[in-house]
Amino acid sequence: MTSKLKKNQQAHPVDAPLYHSDHAKPFTRRDFIRQGFMGGSASLISGGVFSLFAAPNTAMAALSADVDSLAADINCSLGGLTGDAKVPFICFDLAGGANLAGSNVLIGGAGGQNDGTISTAGYSKMGIPGDMVPGLDSSAFTPTLLNLSANNDFVNDELGLEFHADSAMLMGILERAGASVGNVDGCVIPARSGNDTSNNPHNPLYGIALAGGKGSVVDLVGSRSTDSGGNSMAPADMINAEVRPTKVDRPSDVTGMVDVGELTAILSNPADVTAVMESMARITHKKLKLDTVTTGLVTRDEVVKDLVRCGYLKAAELADRFAGREVDPTKDTNILDIFTADELENDGEFRKTASVMKMVLNGYSAGGCITMGGYDYHTGDRRTGENRDLRAGRCIGACLNYAQKQGKPLMIYVYSDGSVASNGMRDDTADMGTILGGRGKGVWTGDNSSTACSYMLVYNPTAKPTTLVTPSVIGRQLGRFSADASVVTSSSPAANNVNLLVNTVLLNYMSLNGDIGQFASTFPNHGLGSAFDQYAAFGPLT
């Protein structure tokens, strides 16, 4: 008989830090994030600050001809980075080792997600009790399931990618995804990674930039002030200081990138703001030409002066593009249709998500990373993890909804450092209003990297994305689990190598953009073999 969790065990609020007797006290910044003592900031991919906001947000009016000439004379590049438009990209870094497999995204054996390979004991390891195994009749559970199971089999496929019908993460996604749901599909990748460590090179942002992703303001953004922009590291061979993710985890980070100071308070006409900034650039240019002005650097005097001139010219251009334009996420009506003003005021994860998706889906950044802390939730109960998965799902769904409202495609990648496992004990605590209980599912009792996976979701505004079937991608699954719910490490290059997992994600990003033919030249050391196209789960978006 399956043992049950005591009903009076104290629950962990969704923002509460997690203490584990089997873990050392948190020491590093990343330790604090994964155990929930600190929130995870957000990051985006982008070019330099003054390359922010490329098309579709073109300048309100051209700069004066003489200002353009001044810029040309000193090779000062003005204007946001344009280039070829790539699919916007957002990754979610769930710090600490979240459960993604089984209780959320379904995983199977060689036949795909729900092929009957996983044993009852395997599902128990992934937190699913014997009476809730996918494929069984779920009719008796219909009134209480978190999501629809159209075939009464504990399976939900509303996103194309199959989830368990009682998935809290899916509940959050569907709650916020709005009209985007019908045009979403996905793929899951069984893949091990180290538990509770930032040393997993999970973060693909630099690769997005290498693959041609450029923002009109910055190329990349991330919610953490780290080299990767997130909790997990970036592959060392991809790091490029020129496109280091700019920290974005609140609305003021977005508005601060295009702040023209008090001029907009004094001058109501944006054209007047631009004129003032142009005049400052002209005056500075003339003053620096005087022999009486010197930097004191004999061999570098002109270089430094040109940098100063260029800074003023770029400030004028920034004013030209953004004076009088609303970029505050909290004043975006499309965002306020997804998150209420109260939610943005009181929930830091929602503010962070709103800020990053504003940057990415308006073209200001090519990609962003949203780190959410507190996912090391093997706390001996189920409620803690359920409510954190629910909030992560809401943030994921919000990004899909905003993409739909903006008429933009979007690729989302969800990963975590390691995973967790259950010993089969059930948490039968009841839901309390909007707070989920244990729902009769298995408690999380410890870290377990063998149950780990990552998954991708793709939204296409014109039609459901094309999912491929290849020798390696079967049933929206790249790789496989064994019957006991462990990653089969030989099932794909990504299964036992996080660097190759990142390369697999980047391959799919390039495939969505129709650039798979350039993958080998862009990433010559990709490690996926000569037949790498078999690891593409998606065809080009049309």
C-alpha positions as CSV (number, residue, x, y, z in Angstrom):
1,M,0.0,0.0,0.0
2,T,1.4,3.4,-0.9
3,S,2.2,5.5,2.1
4,K,0.7,9.0,2.3
5,L,2.1,12.4,3.4
6,K,0.8,13.7,6.7
7,K,-1.9,16.3,5.9
8,N,-0.7,18.7,8.5
9,Q,2.8,19.0,7.0
10,Q,3.6,22.7,6.5
11,A,3.4,24.0,2.9
12,H,6.1,26.2,1.3
13,P,4.7,29.4,-0.1
14,V,5.6,30.0,-3.8
15,D,8.3,32.6,-3.0
16,A,9.6,31.0,0.2
17,P,13.3,29.8,0.2
18,L,13.9,26.1,0.4
19,Y,16.0,24.5,3.1
20,H,17.4,20.9,2.5
21,S,19.0,18.9,5.2
22,D,21.0,16.9,2.6
23,H,22.4,20.1,1.0
24,A,25.1,22.4,2.2
25,K,24.1,25.9,3.2
26,P,23.9,28.2,0.1
27,F,27.2,29.9,-0.6
28,T,27.2,31.2,-4.1
29,R,24.7,33.5,-5.9
30,R,23.5,30.5,-7.9
31,D,23.0,28.5,-4.7
32,F,20.7,31.2,-3.4
33,I,18.8,31.3,-6.7
34,R,18.1,27.6,-7.0
35,Q,16.9,27.3,-3.4
36,G,14.8,30.4,-3.8
37,F,16.6,32.8,-1.5
38,M,17.1,35.1,-4.5
39,G,15.0,35.7,-7.6
40,G,16.4,35.0,-11.1
41,S,16.9,38.1,-13.2
42,A,16.1,38.2,-16.9
43,S,18.4,38.5,-19.8
44,L,18.1,39.2,-23.6
45,I,20.3,38.9,-26.6
46,S,21.1,42.1,-28.4
47,G,23.8,44.3,-29.9
48,G,25.2,47.3,-28.3
49,V,22.8,49.6,-26.3
50,F,22.5,52.1,-29.2
51,S,21.7,49.4,-31.7
52,L,18.4,48.9,-29.7
53,F,15.1,48.8,-31.4
54,A,15.6,47.9,-35.1
55,A,12.7,47.5,-37.6
56,P,9.8,47.3,-37.2
57,N,10.3,50.4,-35.1
58,T,12.0,52.6,-37.6
59,A,12.9,56.2,-36.7
60,M,10.1,58.7,-36.3
61,A,12.0,61.1,-38.5
62,A,15.4,61.1,-40.1
63,L,18.3,62.9,-38.4
64,S,19.4,66.2,-40.0
65,A,21.7,65.6,-43.0
66,D,24.6,67.4,-41.3
67,V,24.4,65.1,-38.3
68,D,24.5,62.0,-40.6
69,S,27.6,63.5,-42.3
70,L,29.3,64.1,-39.0
71,A,28.7,60.4,-38.2
72,A,30.0,59.3,-41.6
73,D,33.2,61.3,-41.2
74,I,34.2,59.4,-38.1
75,N,32.8,56.0,-39.1
76,C,30.2,56.2,-36.3
77,S,27.5,53.7,-37.1
78,L,24.0,54.9,-36.5
79,G,20.7,53.1,-36.7
80,G,19.5,49.9,-35.0
81,L,20.8,46.5,-36.2
82,T,18.5,45.3,-38.9
83,G,19.8,42.2,-40.8
84,D,17.5,39.3,-41.6
85,A,14.6,39.0,-39.2
86,K,14.9,35.8,-37.2
87,V,12.4,34.0,-35.0
88,P,12.3,35.6,-31.6
89,F,13.7,33.4,-28.9
90,I,13.1,33.1,-25.1
91,C,14.5,30.5,-22.8
92,F,13.4,29.7,-19.2
93,D,16.1,28.7,-16.8
94,L,14.3,26.9,-13.8
95,A,17.2,27.0,-11.3
96,G,17.6,24.1,-9.0
97,G,16.5,21.0,-10.8
98,A,12.7,21.1,-11.6
99,N,10.6,18.1,-12.6
100,L,9.8,18.4,-16.3
101,A,9.4,14.8,-17.3
102,G,6.3,12.7,-16.6
103,S,4.3,14.9,-14.3
104,N,4.5,17.7,-16.8
105,V,5.8,16.8,-20.3
106,L,5.2,13.1,-21.2
107,I,8.2,11.0,-22.2
108,G,8.3,7.5,-23.6
109,G,10.6,5.0,-25.2
110,A,11.7,4.4,-28.8
111,G,8.1,5.0,-30.1
112,G,7.7,8.5,-28.8
113,Q,6.1,10.3,-25.9
114,N,3.3,7.9,-24.9
115,D,4.3,4.6,-26.4
116,G,3.7,2.5,-23.3
117,T,7.4,1.9,-22.5
118,I,7.4,3.5,-19.0
119,S,6.5,1.1,-16.3
120,T,4.2,1.9,-13.3
121,A,7.3,2.0,-11.1
122,G,8.9,4.4,-13.6
123,Y,5.9,6.7,-13.5
124,S,6.0,6.6,-9.7
125,K,9.6,7.7,-9.9
126,M,8.4,10.7,-11.9
127,G,5.7,11.5,-9.3
128,I,2.7,9.9,-11.0
129,P,0.8,7.3,-8.9
130,G,-0.4,4.0,-10.4
131,D,-4.0,5.1,-10.8
132,M,-2.9,8.2,-12.9
133,V,-0.6,6.6,-15.4
134,P,-1.2,7.9,-19.0
135,G,-3.2,5.4,-21.0
136,L,-5.5,4.4,-18.1
137,D,-9.1,5.5,-18.0
138,S,-9.2,9.0,-16.4
139,S,-13.0,9.3,-16.3
140,A,-13.2,9.1,-12.6
141,F,-10.7,12.0,-12.3
142,T,-12.3,14.2,-14.9
143,P,-13.9,16.6,-12.3
144,T,-10.6,17.3,-10.6
145,L,-8.0,17.1,-13.4
146,L,-6.2,20.4,-13.9
147,N,-6.5,20.1,-17.7
148,L,-8.7,18.5,-20.3
149,S,-8.1,14.9,-21.3
150,A,-10.0,14.6,-24.5
151,N,-9.7,10.8,-24.7
152,N,-10.0,10.2,-21.0
153,D,-6.5,8.8,-20.8
154,F,-4.6,11.4,-18.6
155,V,-3.1,12.9,-21.7
156,N,-3.5,16.5,-23.0
157,D,-2.2,17.4,-26.5
158,E,-3.6,21.0,-26.9
159,L,-0.1,22.2,-27.5
160,G,0.8,19.4,-29.9
161,L,3.5,18.3,-27.4
162,E,1.8,15.9,-25.0
163,F,1.5,16.7,-21.3
164,H,0.0,14.8,-18.4
165,A,-3.5,16.1,-18.0
166,D,-2.9,17.0,-14.3
167,S,0.3,19.0,-15.1
168,A,0.4,22.2,-13.1
169,M,2.9,23.7,-15.6
170,L,0.5,23.0,-18.5
171,M,-2.4,24.5,-16.5
172,G,-0.4,27.7,-16.1
173,I,0.5,27.8,-19.8
174,L,-3.1,27.3,-21.0
175,E,-4.3,29.8,-18.4
176,R,-2.2,32.6,-20.0
177,A,-1.6,31.5,-23.6
178,G,-4.9,32.8,-25.0
179,A,-5.5,32.4,-28.7
180,S,-2.0,31.2,-29.4
181,V,-2.7,27.6,-28.3
182,G,-3.9,26.3,-31.7
183,N,-0.7,27.4,-33.4
184,V,1.8,25.9,-31.0
185,D,3.7,22.6,-31.2
186,G,6.8,21.3,-29.5
187,C,9.4,18.6,-28.9
188,V,10.9,17.1,-25.7
189,I,14.6,16.1,-25.4
190,P,15.5,13.5,-22.7
191,A,18.9,14.7,-21.5
192,R,20.9,14.4,-18.2
193,S,22.6,17.3,-16.6
194,G,24.2,17.9,-13.2
195,N,22.0,18.5,-10.2
196,D,22.0,21.8,-8.4
197,T,24.9,23.3,-10.3
198,S,25.4,26.4,-12.4
199,N,28.2,24.5,-14.3
200,N,25.8,23.0,-16.8
201,P,26.4,25.0,-20.0
202,H,22.6,25.0,-20.8
203,N,22.2,28.6,-21.9
204,P,22.0,29.0,-25.7
205,L,21.8,32.8,-26.0
206,Y,25.3,33.4,-27.5
207,G,24.4,30.7,-30.1
208,I,21.3,32.6,-31.1
209,A,23.5,35.7,-31.8
210,L,25.9,33.5,-33.8
211,A,23.0,32.2,-35.8
212,G,22.2,35.7,-36.9
213,G,19.8,36.9,-34.2
214,K,20.1,40.7,-33.8
215,G,18.1,43.1,-31.8
216,S,17.5,46.8,-32.7
217,V,18.7,47.9,-29.2
218,V,20.7,45.0,-27.9
219,D,21.2,41.5,-29.2
220,L,20.6,39.6,-26.0
221,V,18.9,40.2,-22.6
222,G,18.9,38.1,-19.4
223,S,17.5,38.4,-15.9
224,R,20.8,37.7,-14.2
225,S,23.9,39.8,-14.2
226,T,26.0,36.9,-15.4
227,D,28.0,36.1,-18.5
228,S,25.1,33.9,-19.7
229,G,22.3,36.2,-18.6
230,G,20.9,33.3,-16.6
231,N,21.7,30.8,-13.8
232,S,23.3,28.1,-16.0
233,M,26.5,28.8,-17.9
234,A,26.8,29.3,-21.6
235,P,29.1,27.0,-23.7
236,A,32.6,28.4,-23.3
237,D,33.3,28.4,-27.0
238,M,30.3,30.6,-27.8
239,I,30.9,33.4,-25.3
240,N,31.4,36.8,-27.0
241,A,31.9,39.8,-24.8
242,E,30.5,42.1,-27.5
243,V,27.0,40.6,-27.2
244,R,27.0,39.8,-23.4
245,P,23.4,39.7,-22.4
246,T,22.1,43.0,-20.9
247,K,20.3,42.6,-17.6
248,V,16.6,43.0,-17.9
249,D,14.3,41.9,-15.0
250,R,12.0,44.9,-14.5
251,P,10.2,47.5,-16.5
252,S,12.7,50.2,-15.6
253,D,15.5,48.2,-17.2
254,V,13.5,48.5,-20.5
255,T,12.7,52.1,-20.3
256,G,16.2,53.0,-19.0
257,M,17.7,51.8,-22.3
258,V,16.1,54.6,-24.2
259,D,15.9,57.3,-21.5
260,V,16.5,60.8,-22.8
261,G,16.4,62.3,-19.3
262,E,14.2,65.3,-18.4
263,L,14.0,66.7,-21.9
264,T,10.7,64.9,-22.5
265,A,9.3,66.6,-19.4
266,I,10.4,70.0,-20.6
267,L,9.6,69.6,-24.3
268,S,6.3,68.0,-25.3
269,N,7.2,67.8,-29.0
270,P,9.5,64.8,-29.8
271,A,11.0,66.7,-32.7
272,D,12.2,69.4,-30.3
273,V,13.9,66.7,-28.1
274,T,15.7,65.5,-31.2
275,A,16.7,69.0,-32.2
276,V,18.3,69.7,-28.8
277,M,20.2,66.4,-28.8
278,E,21.5,67.2,-32.4
279,S,22.6,70.6,-31.2
280,M,24.6,69.1,-28.4
281,A,26.2,66.7,-30.8
282,R,27.2,69.6,-33.2
283,I,28.6,71.8,-30.3
284,T,30.6,68.8,-29.0
285,H,31.9,68.1,-32.4
286,K,33.1,71.7,-32.9
287,K,34.7,72.0,-29.4
288,L,36.7,68.8,-29.8
289,K,38.2,70.3,-33.0
290,L,39.7,73.2,-31.1
291,D,43.5,72.9,-30.4
292,T,42.9,74.0,-26.8
293,V,40.9,70.8,-26.1
294,T,43.1,67.8,-25.5
295,T,42.7,64.4,-23.7
296,G,46.4,64.4,-22.8
297,L,46.8,61.1,-24.7
298,V,49.5,61.8,-27.3
299,T,48.9,58.8,-29.5
300,R,45.2,58.3,-28.8
301,D,43.8,61.8,-28.6
302,E,41.8,61.6,-31.9
303,V,40.6,58.1,-31.1
304,V,39.1,59.2,-27.8
305,K,37.7,62.3,-29.2
306,D,35.9,60.3,-32.0
307,L,34.5,58.0,-29.4
308,V,33.1,61.0,-27.5
309,R,31.7,62.5,-30.7
310,C,30.1,59.2,-31.6
311,G,28.5,58.9,-28.2
312,Y,26.7,62.3,-28.6
313,L,25.7,61.4,-32.2
314,K,24.2,58.1,-31.0
315,A,22.4,59.9,-28.2
316,A,20.8,62.2,-30.8
317,E,19.7,59.2,-32.9
318,L,18.3,57.5,-29.8
319,A,16.2,60.5,-29.0
320,D,15.0,60.6,-32.7
321,R,13.8,57.1,-32.5
322,F,12.3,56.9,-29.0
323,A,11.3,60.4,-27.7
324,G,7.5,60.3,-27.3
325,R,7.3,56.5,-27.9
326,E,5.9,54.3,-25.1
327,V,8.2,51.4,-24.3
328,D,7.2,50.8,-20.7
329,P,5.9,47.2,-20.4
330,T,3.5,48.2,-17.6
331,K,1.7,50.6,-20.1
332,D,1.5,48.1,-23.0
333,T,-2.2,47.3,-23.4
334,N,-1.3,43.9,-24.9
335,I,0.7,43.0,-21.8
336,L,-2.0,44.4,-19.5
337,D,-4.4,41.9,-21.2
338,I,-2.2,39.1,-20.0
339,F,-1.0,40.3,-16.6
340,T,-3.1,42.7,-14.5
341,A,-1.6,45.8,-13.1
342,D,-1.9,44.3,-9.6
343,E,0.1,41.2,-10.8
344,L,2.8,43.3,-12.3
345,E,3.0,45.4,-9.1
346,N,3.2,42.4,-6.7
347,D,4.8,39.5,-8.5
348,G,8.5,39.9,-9.5
349,E,8.4,36.9,-11.8
350,F,5.6,38.4,-13.8
351,R,7.4,41.8,-14.0
352,K,10.5,40.0,-15.2
353,T,8.6,38.0,-17.8
354,A,6.7,41.1,-19.1
355,S,10.0,43.0,-19.4
356,V,11.8,40.3,-21.3
357,M,9.0,39.5,-23.7
358,K,8.5,43.2,-24.4
359,M,12.2,43.4,-25.5
360,V,12.2,40.2,-27.6
361,L,8.8,40.4,-29.2
362,N,9.2,44.1,-30.2
363,G,12.5,43.4,-31.9
364,Y,14.5,45.3,-29.4
365,S,16.4,42.1,-28.6
366,A,16.8,38.9,-30.6
367,G,16.6,36.6,-27.6
368,G,16.2,36.6,-23.8
369,C,16.7,34.4,-20.8
370,I,14.3,34.4,-17.9
371,T,15.7,32.7,-14.8
372,M,13.2,31.6,-12.1
373,G,14.6,30.5,-8.8
374,G,13.4,28.0,-6.2
375,Y,13.1,24.9,-8.4
376,D,15.2,22.7,-6.1
377,Y,11.8,21.6,-4.6
378,H,12.5,18.1,-3.3
379,T,10.9,19.2,0.0
380,G,9.2,16.0,1.0
381,D,5.8,17.2,-0.2
382,R,4.2,17.8,-3.6
383,R,2.5,21.2,-3.1
384,T,5.6,23.2,-3.2
385,G,6.6,22.0,-6.7
386,E,3.1,22.1,-8.0
387,N,2.7,25.8,-7.3
388,R,6.1,26.8,-8.6
389,D,5.4,24.8,-11.8
390,L,2.1,26.6,-12.1
391,R,3.8,30.0,-12.0
392,A,6.5,29.0,-14.5
393,G,3.7,27.8,-16.8
394,R,1.9,31.2,-16.5
395,C,5.1,33.0,-17.5
396,I,5.6,30.6,-20.5
397,G,2.0,31.0,-21.6
398,A,2.2,34.8,-21.2
399,C,5.1,34.8,-23.8
400,L,3.0,32.7,-26.2
401,N,0.0,35.0,-25.8
402,Y,2.1,38.2,-26.3
403,A,3.6,36.7,-29.4
404,Q,0.1,36.1,-30.8
405,K,-1.0,39.6,-29.9
406,Q,2.1,41.1,-31.6
407,G,1.7,38.8,-34.7
408,K,5.2,37.4,-34.2
409,P,6.6,33.8,-34.2
410,L,8.3,32.6,-31.0
411,M,10.6,29.8,-30.0
412,I,10.6,28.9,-26.3
413,Y,13.2,26.6,-24.6
414,V,12.7,25.3,-21.1
415,Y,15.5,23.7,-19.1
416,S,16.7,23.1,-15.6
417,D,19.9,21.9,-13.9
418,G,19.2,18.3,-13.1
419,S,15.8,17.0,-11.9
420,V,14.1,15.3,-9.0
421,A,12.5,12.0,-8.2
422,S,9.7,10.6,-5.9
423,N,9.8,7.6,-3.6
424,G,6.1,6.9,-4.2
425,M,4.7,8.5,-1.1
426,R,1.5,10.5,-1.9
427,D,0.7,14.0,-0.9
428,D,-3.1,14.0,-0.5
429,T,-3.4,17.6,0.7
430,A,-6.3,19.5,-0.9
431,D,-6.3,22.6,-3.0
432,M,-6.9,25.8,-1.1
433,G,-8.5,28.4,-3.3
434,T,-6.0,29.2,-6.0
435,I,-3.2,27.4,-4.1
436,L,-2.7,23.8,-5.4
437,G,-2.4,20.9,-3.0
438,G,-0.6,17.7,-3.5
439,R,-3.4,16.3,-5.5
440,G,-2.6,12.7,-4.6
441,K,0.6,12.7,-6.5
442,G,4.1,11.6,-5.5
443,V,6.2,13.8,-3.2
444,W,9.6,15.0,-4.4
445,T,12.2,13.4,-2.1
446,G,15.6,14.0,-3.8
447,D,17.7,15.1,-6.7
448,N,17.9,12.7,-9.7
449,S,19.5,13.7,-12.9
450,S,18.4,10.5,-14.6
451,T,14.8,11.8,-14.9
452,A,15.9,15.1,-16.6
453,C,14.7,16.6,-19.9
454,S,14.3,19.9,-21.7
455,Y,11.6,20.9,-24.1
456,M,10.9,23.4,-26.9
457,L,7.7,25.1,-27.8
458,V,7.2,27.0,-31.1
459,Y,4.4,29.5,-31.9
460,N,3.7,30.4,-35.6
461,P,1.1,33.2,-36.2
462,T,0.0,31.8,-39.6
463,A,-0.3,28.1,-39.0
464,K,0.7,25.3,-36.6
465,P,4.4,24.7,-36.9
466,T,5.6,21.7,-39.0
467,T,6.9,18.9,-36.8
468,L,9.2,16.4,-38.5
469,V,9.6,12.7,-38.1
470,T,13.2,11.5,-38.6
471,P,15.2,8.5,-37.5
472,S,15.9,10.4,-34.2
473,V,12.7,12.5,-33.8
474,I,9.7,10.2,-33.3
475,G,6.4,11.3,-31.7
476,R,7.7,14.8,-30.8
477,Q,10.5,13.3,-28.8
478,L,14.3,13.4,-29.6
479,G,15.8,10.5,-27.6
480,R,14.2,8.2,-25.2
481,F,13.7,7.0,-21.6
482,S,14.0,3.4,-20.4
483,A,11.1,1.5,-18.7
484,D,12.3,2.7,-15.2
485,A,12.1,6.4,-16.3
486,S,15.8,7.0,-16.8
487,V,17.4,8.8,-19.7
488,V,18.9,6.4,-22.2
489,T,22.2,8.2,-22.6
490,S,23.0,6.6,-26.0
491,S,19.6,7.7,-27.5
492,S,20.9,11.0,-28.9
493,P,24.1,13.1,-28.8
494,A,22.2,15.5,-26.4
495,A,21.3,12.8,-23.9
496,N,24.5,12.8,-21.9
497,N,26.3,16.0,-23.0
498,V,24.8,19.4,-22.2
499,N,27.0,21.2,-24.8
500,L,25.5,19.0,-27.5
501,L,22.0,19.6,-26.0
502,V,22.6,23.3,-26.6
503,N,23.8,22.6,-30.2
504,T,20.7,20.5,-30.8
505,V,18.5,23.5,-29.7
506,L,20.4,25.8,-32.0
507,L,20.0,23.4,-34.9
508,N,16.3,23.6,-34.4
509,Y,16.4,27.4,-34.2
510,M,18.2,27.5,-37.5
511,S,15.8,25.0,-39.0
512,L,12.9,27.2,-38.0
513,N,14.6,30.1,-39.8
514,G,15.3,28.1,-42.9
515,D,19.0,28.2,-42.2
516,I,19.8,24.6,-41.5
517,G,22.1,24.5,-44.5
518,Q,24.4,27.0,-42.7
519,F,24.5,25.1,-39.4
520,A,27.8,23.3,-40.0
521,S,29.6,26.5,-41.0
522,T,28.1,28.5,-38.2
523,F,29.0,25.9,-35.6
524,P,31.9,23.9,-37.1
525,N,32.5,22.0,-33.8
526,H,28.8,21.1,-33.3
527,G,29.5,17.4,-32.4
528,L,26.2,16.2,-33.9
529,G,27.8,14.2,-36.8
530,S,27.4,14.6,-40.5
531,A,23.7,13.5,-40.5
532,F,22.8,16.3,-38.0
533,D,19.6,17.1,-39.8
534,Q,18.0,14.1,-38.2
535,Y,17.9,16.0,-34.9
536,A,15.7,18.8,-36.4
537,A,12.2,18.5,-34.9
538,F,10.8,21.5,-36.8
539,G,10.7,22.5,-40.4
540,P,11.0,26.2,-41.5
541,L,8.2,28.5,-40.4
542,T,6.0,29.7,-43.3
